[in-house]
Amino acid sequence: MGLFRAIILLMVLVPGLTLFLYQKLPDPRYAYASVGIALLFILMIHRSRKDYRFLAKVSAIPTLTIFTEYLAFSIPFLALLVVSRQYLPILSYIVLLFPVCFIAPSSKNTRERTYSRFVKYIPPGMFEWQSGFRGSLLAITLLYAVGLAGIYRIWLAAVSVGLLMMTFLTFYAENESRQILCASEQSVGDFLKSKLFRHVGYWTIFLLPIFATALVHYEYAPYTLAAFAAVINLAVFAVLLKYAFYRPAASVGISQLIGAFAGLCTIILPLSVVVFVTNIILFFKAKQNLTYYLDAYR
């Protein structure tokens, strides 16, 4: 996800998640639900590992090595369970974690075949989404399911949208080649309008079911609608930021830093106004930057 975006996630999500678990884990229902979610995340990570063959060669018992690694990363979570005196969920977590380590990670070809069945429904012009979903389909599916559960608890929708939002930003971390950029043979203005209309439109449709379920909690309706507008505003930002710092087939470090800051501003809802003002600046910067590459079609 990029160093800066990872730092922002750690700064914002980890303290909030720790506080939430500290308050909820004394209830056995939340304890077992947290164990299940934690195991699902580890399974997602495990199935995508690329070092499995390497570990099989350098370790006498690769399964034990992987189990020890996952257990070490789980220490903070297990510590919260200990503080909450949820000893049976701890035992359940450890017992169920061990079989996960015996599951062989899926090969690259298998993942490509599986994900290709889905991404073929994404329009060809939205190659950022095709690449993003191909790399994060399992995580996006899980987060989306959590978001739909917001019909029961609105905080589930908030967490889901926040993580989906940060995942969405990663779709635009890599720039396409100049040949792809110029393939549409559009002027700078037409290109940006077409890009914004399509990508922001799909992002809006994609999130509508989650926000619709969240509106069931009518007492939070003003905040839900404000959050929806802020997230759409961030989608505009993501597209404009990419082309404001566009370089053919390159990843620009400064854009990742600015993107992480914009994500933080969107999470802190009142600061999303900063993102809106920035969008106006980025629009003119993107037009100026793309003029060099699309000059022939002005």
N, C-alpha and C positions, 0 to 999 in steps of 0.2 A: 504493500500500500504506500510505500514511501516513508522515509524516516520521519519527516515532519508530521505527516498525517497520523502515523502510529503514535507519536508523542502526544498529539492532541487527544487521540482516543484514550490513551492511558491517563492523561490528566483529567479528562471529563468523565469517562465511563467507569474506570476502576473505583474511584472514591464513591461515586453514586451507587454502583452495584454493591460495593462492600457494605455501605450503610443500609441499603435495602435488605440484603441478606441477613445482616446482623439483627434487623428488626423482625424479619419474617421467619427465619429458620427455627425459632422455638416452636412454631406450629409444624407438627409432623407432615401435614399435607404439603407445605412449601418445601420442607426438607427433601421429601421423596421426589417432588417435581423438579427441584434444583439438581438432584442427583441424575435424574433422567436427561435433563437438558445438557448437563455437563458431559455425560457419556455420549450424547449425540454429537456435540461439538468435537469431542476427541475422535469419534468415529469418522467424522468428516475430514479432519486433519489427517488421520491415519490412512484413509483411502486414497489421499492425494500425495502421499509421501513419494519422493523421488530417490531416496537413499536406501531403500529396502535391500536391493541387491548388494550394495556396498556393505551394509551392516551384516548381511549374511556371510560375507567373505572375511570381515575383520573380527567378528565376534563369534565365540564358540556357541553361545546360546543367544541368538539375536532377539528372540521373543522376550527373554528376561531383560535384555538391554532396553528394549522399547518400553516394557512395563515399568522399569525403574525410572526411565525418562518421564513418562506420563505421570507417574506417582509424584515425582519431584515437583513438576509443574502444578500439581494439584494440592500442594501443601497449604497455600493460603485458604483454599476452599475447605479443605479438611479441618483446618484450624478453626474456621467459623462454625463448622458442625460440632467440633469438640466444645467450643465455648457455649454452644446452644444445647449441649448434652444430648445430641442426636446420635447415639452410638450405633444403633441398628442401621440407619442410612449410611453411616461411614463404612460399616461392614459390607453392606450391599454394594456400595460404590467400588470398593476394592475387589470384591468377588466378581462383579460384572466387568470391571476394567480388564481383568486378566484375559478373558476370552477374546476381547477386542483385539488384543495384540497378536492373536493367531490368524486373524483375517488378513490375507495377502492384499496389499494395495492394488487397485485396478491399474492396468497398463494404460499407457497414453492412447493407444489405438482404441481400447475399449471405451475410454472416456470420450474420445472424439466421436465414435459411432453413436454413443448414447446422447451426447449433447447436440450432435448434428441433427438429430430428429426434431429437436426443439427449435434450434436457431434458424432452421429453414423457414420458419414462419415469420421471422424478423425481416423487414424489407432490406434488399441488398445495399441500399444507400446508407443504412444505419450500421456500418461495419463496426463502429465503436460498441454498439450494443451486442452485436454478434460475438465479438471478442470478449466482452465483459461477461456475458451470460455463459459462454463456453468455459471460462475460467472459474466462475463463481456460482454456477447453477444450483448446486446443492445448498450452499449457504443462503442464496436468495430465496429458494423455495422454503427453507425452514423459517427464515425471518418473515416471509410473507404469511406463512401459517400462523406465526406468533402474532402478527399484526391483525389478522382476522379474528383472533381470540380477544381482541380489544372490545368486542361486544360484551364480554364479561367483566374485564378489568381494563380501564382506559390506559393505564400505565403500560400495558403490553403493546398497545398500538403506538404509544410514544417511543418506546424503546425500539420497536421494529422499524418505524419510519426513520429514527435517528441513524440506525445502523445501515439501513438501505440507502439513506442519503449519502453516507460516507462511502459506501460501495459504489454508488452511482458516480461519484467524483473520480473514482479510479478508471472509469471507462474512457476518460479523456486525457489520461496521463501520457499516452504515446501519440505522436503526430503521424499522419499518413504521408505518403510520398507526394511529391509535386505532381506527378502524373495523375494520381487519383484526385488530388485537389482540383486540377484543371479539367478533369474529364467531363464535368457538367457544362463547360463552356458558358458560364454565367458571369455577369458583372459582379463586382464585389458586393454591392447592395443586395442584388437578387440572391446571391449565394448565401449571405448571412440570414436574410429573411427566410429563405427556404430551409436552412439548417435549423434555425430557431423554431420555426413553425412545426417542423416534423418531430424534432427531438423533445421539445417541451410538451408538445401535444401527446406524444406517446407516454412520456413520464407522468403527465396529468392523468391519463386514462389508467395507467398502471397503478397509481396510488388511490384512485377514486374508491374502490371497494373498501380499503382499509379506513379511509376517512369517513366513509358512509356508515360503517359499523361503529366508529368512534362517536358519531353524532347521536347514537342511541343514548349516550350520557348527556342529555340536553343541558344539564347544569354547567357543562364545560363547553357548550357549543361555540361561544365567542373565541375561546382559546383554540379550539379545534380548527375553526375557519381561519384564524390568524396564522396558525401553524401551517395549514395547507397553502396559504398565499406565500409564506416564507420559504417553503420547500420548493414551490414552483419558481420563485424568485432565484433560488439557488441553482435550479436547472438552467435558467437563462445565464447565470454567472458562469457555470461550468463550460458552456459552449463558447461564450465570448472570451473567457480566459484562455481557452485553448488557442484561439486564432489571434488573440492579441499578442501572444508570445510564440506564434507558430514558426517552426523551423522544419523543413522537410525531413520526415522519417527520424525525428529526434525527440528526446524527452527533455523539457526545460525545467531545471531545478527550481527556479524562482516561482514558477506557476504552481508547483506542489506546495510550496510554503504559503503562498497567497490562498490557495484552495483550502488548506488546513485552517487558516485563519477565518475564512468565510464560513466554513462548516461550523466552527466554534460560535461565530456570530449568529448563525441560524439557530443553533441549539439554545443559545441565550436569546430568546425570541425578540425582545425590544431592539437588540443590536442588528437585527436583519435589515433595518433601515440603512445601515452602513453598506450592506451588500447591494441594496437597491441603487444607492448613489454611485457605488463603484461600477455597477452595470452600465450606467450612462457613460462613464469615462472609458470603460473597456470597449464599448461599442465603437466609439470613434477611433480608439487605438487599434482595434481589430481591422477596421476599414482601411486605416493607413498602412497597417502591416501587410494586409492581403493584396493591396494595390500592386505591389512589386511582383507578386506571383500571378495575379489574375489580370494584369494590365492589358493583355492582348484582347480581353473580352469586355473592356469598359465601353 
